[in-house]
Amino acid sequence: MKIKLEQYEYTVIFEPAEEGGYIVHVPALDGIVTEGETFAEAKEMAIDLIRGYLEVLKKKRLPIPREERAFKPLIKKLAVAV
C-alpha cells in the first residue's frame, strides 16, 4: 500500500550572513530559522527544517499552515539620523 504524501509550498527568505553563508527564514511557519554555509546547503537545511516542522505538527494532530497568498517581502533601505 502506497502512502500518498501531500505537497506543501512555502516562501523561504535567504539572507546573507555576516560571517558567510545564509540565514534562512520561513515566515509562514512561525518564523522558523536555519542556516547553511553555502546557498545549496542553506536550501537543503530549509527543506529538512520545514519537513521536520510539518512532521511534528502532523504527529501532534495540529493544523498545518498554508500560505493563503504569495508572500512578497518588501525590502527598503531607511535612513535614520541619530
Residue pairs with C-beta under 8 A, 6 or more apart in sequence:
8 50
8 54
8 64
8 66
9 67
10 26
10 28
10 29
10 50
10 67
11 26
11 27
11 28
11 67
11 70
11 71
11 73
12 24
12 25
12 26
12 43
12 46
12 50
13 24
13 25
13 26
13 27
13 73
14 22
14 23
14 24
14 39
14 42
14 43
15 22
15 23
15 24
15 25
16 22
16 23
17 23
17 35
20 37
21 35
21 36
21 37
21 38
21 41
21 42
22 35
22 36
22 38
22 39
22 42
23 33
23 34
23 35
23 42
24 33
24 34
24 35
24 36
24 42
24 43
24 45
24 46
24 49
25 31
25 32
25 33
26 32
26 33
26 46
26 49
26 50
26 53
27 71
27 73
28 65
28 66
28 67
28 71
29 50
29 53
29 65
32 49
32 50
32 53
34 42
34 45
34 46
34 48
34 49
35 42
35 45
36 42
36 43
36 44
36 45
36 46
54 64
57 63
57 64
58 64
